[in-house]
Amino acid sequence: MASWEDSLYSFNLVRTTFTDRFGLVIYSKRLSADAALALVEVVKKEKQDAPAREAERQKKQIDALELTRQQNQKSFRP
């Protein structure tokens, strides 16, 4: 509904649509910029780690299938 800001902070008056209540959202622009930078770094790290995570997921899947195969072999009666 309304907002006020300076170089360090932002103040926003908001109203929820479901309850018709008002709220005041205050945030630090410096901390917001730090958080945005951290998100960029996390995304970059996720992309770097993706191949290793996929290889680990595939290995776990293969190991689970092998364990199931071995259990089935023990109970198999031709």
C-alpha positions in Angstrom: 0.0 0.0 0.0 2.8 2.4 0.9 6.6 2.3 1.0 9.3 4.5 2.4 13.0 3.9 1.9 16.4 5.5 2.2 19.9 4.2 1.2 20.0 1.6 4.0 16.4 0.5 4.8 13.1 -0.1 3.1 9.8 0.1 5.0 6.6 -1.3 3.3 3.1 -1.1 4.6 1.1 -4.1 3.3 -2.4 -5.4 3.6 -3.3 -9.1 3.3 -6.1 -9.9 0.9 -7.6 -12.7 3.0 -7.8 -11.1 6.5 -7.7 -7.4 5.7 -5.0 -6.9 8.2 -2.1 -4.5 7.9 1.6 -5.3 8.3 4.9 -3.5 8.2 7.8 -5.1 6.4 11.2 -3.7 7.2 14.4 -4.9 5.6 18.0 -3.9 5.3 19.1 -3.2 1.8 22.7 -4.2 2.7 21.6 -7.5 4.1 19.3 -8.1 1.2 22.2 -7.6 -1.2 24.3 -10.0 0.9 21.5 -12.6 0.7 21.2 -12.2 -3.0 24.9 -12.7 -3.4 24.7 -15.8 -1.2 21.9 -17.2 -3.4 24.0 -16.7 -6.5 26.9 -18.6 -4.9 24.6 -21.4 -3.8 23.3 -21.8 -7.3 26.8 -21.9 -8.7 27.8 -24.5 -6.1 24.7 -26.6 -6.9 25.7 -26.6 -10.6 29.2 -27.7 -9.8 28.1 -30.5 -7.5 25.3 -31.8 -9.7 27.4 -34.4 -11.6 28.8 -35.9 -8.4 25.3 -36.0 -6.8 23.9 -37.7 -9.9 26.7 -40.3 -9.9 26.1 -41.0 -6.2 22.3 -41.3 -6.8 22.9 -43.8 -9.7 25.4 -45.8 -7.5 22.8 -46.0 -4.7 20.2 -47.2 -7.2 22.5 -49.8 -8.6 23.4 -51.0 -5.1 19.8 -51.3 -4.1 19.0 -53.3 -7.2 21.9 -55.6 -6.6 20.8 -56.1 -3.0 17.3 -56.9 -4.2 18.7 -59.3 -6.8 20.8 -61.1 -4.1 17.8 -61.4 -1.8 15.7 -62.8 -4.6 18.4 -65.3 -5.6 18.4 -66.8 -2.0 14.7 -67.4 -2.0 14.4 -68.5 -5.7 13.4 -72.1 -6.2 13.5 -73.4 -9.8 
